[in-house]
Amino acid sequence: MKKILLIQTGGTIAMSAKGDGVELDPEAWSNLLYKEFPELEELAQIDTYPLFFEDSSDLNSSHWVNLANCIDSNYEKYNGFVILHGTDTMAYTASALSFALQNLAKPVIFTGSQVPMSSIRSDARRNLINAIEMATTPIQEVAICFNDHVYRANRATKLSIGDFDAFGSPNIPPIAEIGLNIQLNVQPKKILPPFENRAKFSNKIFVCTVHPSLNTSYLDCLDLSKLDAIIVRAFGSGNFPMKGEFNLLPFFEKCRDQGVIVAMVSQADFDAVDLSKYPAGRSAIKAGAVSGRDMTLEAALTKLMYLTAQETSKSEVEKLFQENLAGELTPH
Ligand code: ASP
């Protein structure tokens, strides 16, 4: 029987109803797990590890490092890992790990729920059982298992607040679909170099959402000496205002002159940024911006946090950002 490590980090799945809302409830969770779902033991030999209990909105890169270290120190002992996590920042944590856990040969499956495990209409049971089953398959990457689908971590994003079908991977099909049968769309990797944990992240990245009437004087208040990179969530294929007081180009040029990377992603979930298409994109290229193509915001942010924390130059980070490192972008 396969051995799975089930790591708890918190989220709604570990909460209980309190008044009109829900609250973290670590004790209730650990009692519930085996009492309510003894059949989990039919799927695998499961050890549990309560790493932390947080609403995922309170997680940051130090938690990602803890989680990567936990997987690293247990890597040889288990066939797969399931991480219970809040849905709000699950795609960020999972993307971060997809870059940090190099040459992964085992499944690292994130799941959670929209409704606490202790509630009668919870989606936790189904998500947990599916995730454990997926952690026994030949998946060799970090993935999110939710509502009968498995998504590549660095392609996934939270799409719905209220639907059980909370996640999607807009630019690639799911890596598995769980119905009467399990349809697994993965190829075993060729012989891999040894697994390596490179969890180290910079917190010096800022995300700027472009919108009509964005007051550029706010951007001038940023202390660029404290930043490694700015991610610009542009319109459509990489567009932004270029006229009058709202022109963003001078800001991008200032970033370039001060050694701050400018990376463009789109506010649209589907398809890819194409900076060659419109004058704005072409000007952005001239001002030194790089394209995130079809990367999610979560992937682009965690990739830059990861790359800028490694011992590399700005130009190397810019080059690697535009390359496919862990399945996060579709090559040209
Ligand atoms: N606020 C919760 C969290 O992300 C939401 C959830 O788990 O669905 O921790």
Boltz pocket constraint, residues with backbone or C-beta under 6 A from the ligand:
constraints:
  - pocket:
      binder: B
      contacts: [[A, 10], [A, 11], [A, 12], [A, 13], [A, 54], [A, 55], [A, 56], [A, 57], [A, 85], [A, 86], [A, 87], [A, 88], [A, 89], [A, 112], [A, 113], [A, 114]]
      max_distance: 6.0
